[in-house]
Amino acid sequence: MKLLHGIHHVALIASDYARSRDFYTRILGLEVVAEHYRAGRRSWKLDLRLPDGGQLELFSFPAPPPRPSRPEARGLRHLAFRVAALDAAVAHLQAEGVACEPVRVDEYTGRRFTFFADPDDLPLELYETG
């Protein structure tokens, strides 16, 4: 029996909901599936769709603590997105003022990749799959 069939969604918590909503929808181009304000939690929940059908859930909560990133902490290390053309994706991000690390080559696959960060400094990766 195959237990897992894929990733359904990844959940992120934003410190500034409007800023992160703009980043993930306008800059990264993710489609809004649903958006709800949860008054009892004073929290937003935004469901975003990736082109392959996977989803990101973007949450806001009052005063969330910062994410420990450096030195790297246990837990989710980074979130990687597949792209067909890395150079074009990097140029788009840079035109939007998003800094990208220098492009590197995966020593095991020979594929090119780079890292950048979302508005809360969550490490994100672009991985060129052709």
C-alpha positions in Angstrom: 0.0 0.0 0.0 1.3 3.4 -0.9 0.6 5.6 2.1 1.6 9.0 0.7 0.6 10.3 -2.8 2.2 13.8 -2.7 2.3 17.0 -0.8 -1.1 18.7 -0.6 0.0 22.0 1.0 2.6 23.8 3.0 1.5 26.3 5.7 3.4 29.5 6.3 2.8 32.2 9.0 3.4 35.8 8.0 4.2 38.7 10.3 2.7 41.2 7.8 -0.2 39.6 6.0 -0.7 42.2 3.3 3.0 42.3 2.5 3.2 38.5 2.3 0.0 38.2 0.3 1.4 40.7 -2.3 4.7 38.7 -2.4 3.1 35.3 -3.0 0.4 36.5 -5.4 1.8 39.4 -7.4 5.5 38.6 -7.3 5.5 34.8 -7.4 2.2 34.6 -9.3 0.3 32.1 -7.1 -3.4 31.9 -7.7 -5.8 32.7 -4.8 -8.1 29.8 -4.1 -9.8 31.1 -1.0 -9.3 33.9 1.6 -10.9 34.0 5.0 -10.7 36.2 8.1 -11.0 34.2 11.3 -12.3 36.7 13.8 -12.0 34.4 16.8 -8.3 34.0 16.1 -7.7 37.5 14.7 -6.1 35.7 11.8 -6.2 35.5 8.1 -6.0 32.2 6.1 -5.1 32.5 2.4 -5.1 29.4 0.2 -2.8 29.7 -2.8 -2.5 27.3 -5.7 0.7 26.4 -7.5 0.6 25.5 -11.2 1.0 21.7 -10.4 -2.1 21.8 -8.1 -0.1 21.9 -4.8 -1.0 24.6 -2.4 0.4 27.1 0.1 -1.6 28.2 3.1 -0.6 31.7 4.3 -1.7 32.5 7.8 -1.5 35.6 10.0 -1.5 35.6 13.7 -1.1 38.4 16.2 2.6 38.8 17.1 4.0 35.5 15.9 7.6 34.9 17.2 10.4 35.2 14.6 11.6 32.1 12.8 15.1 30.9 13.9 17.0 30.7 10.7 20.7 31.1 11.4 22.3 29.1 12.5 20.0 26.6 10.8 17.5 25.2 13.2 15.7 21.8 13.3 12.5 21.6 11.2 11.7 22.8 7.7 15.0 24.0 6.1 13.6 25.7 3.0 10.8 25.5 0.5 11.8 24.8 -3.1 9.9 25.6 -6.3 10.4 24.1 -9.7 11.1 26.5 -12.6 11.6 25.9 -16.3 13.9 28.8 -16.9 16.0 29.9 -13.9 17.6 33.0 -15.4 14.2 34.4 -16.3 12.8 33.7 -12.9 15.8 35.4 -11.2 15.5 38.4 -13.5 11.8 38.7 -12.6 12.5 38.5 -8.8 15.4 41.0 -9.1 13.1 43.4 -11.0 10.7 43.3 -8.1 13.6 44.1 -5.7 14.0 40.6 -4.4 17.6 39.7 -3.8 18.8 36.3 -5.0 21.9 34.4 -4.1 24.4 33.6 -6.9 23.2 30.6 -9.1 24.8 27.3 -8.1 24.8 23.9 -9.6 23.6 20.8 -7.7 26.7 18.6 -7.5 24.5 15.4 -7.7 22.0 16.3 -10.4 23.8 19.0 -12.4 20.7 21.2 -12.1 21.0 24.9 -11.4 19.3 26.6 -8.4 19.3 29.7 -6.3 17.9 30.9 -3.0 15.9 34.0 -2.0 13.7 34.9 0.9 10.1 35.8 1.5 9.2 39.0 3.4 9.7 37.1 6.7 13.1 35.8 5.7 11.8 32.3 5.0 14.4 30.7 2.7 12.9 29.8 -0.7 14.7 28.0 -3.5 14.2 28.0 -7.3 15.3 24.7 -8.8 15.6 24.6 -12.6 14.0 21.4 -14.0 13.9 22.5 -17.7 
